[in-house]
Amino acid sequence: MKRKLKRFLIFILISFGVLYLSKNDILSIKDLLFDGNKISLNEKDNLVNGNNINTNNYANTNDYLLLVNKNHGLSKNYKPENLTIPNIKFTNLVNNEEKHVSEVIIKPLENLVNEAKNEGIILLGNSGYRSYNSQKNLFNNRVKSQGLENAESYVAKPGFSEHQTGLCIDITNENEFLIQGTKEGDWLENNCHRFGFIIRYPLGKEDITGIEYEPWHIRYVGEEAAKYIYENKITLEEYLEK
Ligand SMILES: [Zn+2]
């Protein structure tokens, strides 16, 4: 009798567990296992998953400030609305998905690239939007080729890449080698804020962003925030905490 009661209690416990997890469909069980860490999901993400999408919300200035980093992830269902290909030149290897960015950054991005050209700087698009699944493949391929430790150091885990927001893009030059000290890198660093972009992972801020210096990765945050972040030499994390 006691054993039956015990079995019954275990059954009840498991049932509640399954019910709870299926209700909490923002993250699947696999996702929880995948990361293991306690993470917070962005509020907008909850809205998307709650089928409560207000398309006008996306034009709200605050949405430009969506934070994605090691501690703030996006669900695998998160996809920006109206992904569009900007009218700029891309490198040859970029795939069709990565040519897309969120519609809200199309004009600022085109203006940035055109203004650079006027000043004699040729910038090319390299990688914009990446879906959860693309990031997952990228991560898994890196694990296969370089090992888990290397992958964890250099490739964001699926759900934790800013590229899933559609608000950022990797820029390169005609040599496809945009690093610190190149004229294209210097131009981006000193001018991208004029168009509402920031160098998202600056040199010397690796302990805050959790990412190595990336002079090619620009992120749209709106002109006001970009100007403030540039002038005060801070990161998006620091800006959001101020
Ligand atoms: Zn990037």
Boltz pocket constraint, residues with backbone or C-beta under 6 A from the ligand:
constraints:
  - pocket:
      binder: B
      contacts: [[A, 127], [A, 163], [A, 168], [A, 169], [A, 170], [A, 217]]
      max_distance: 6.0
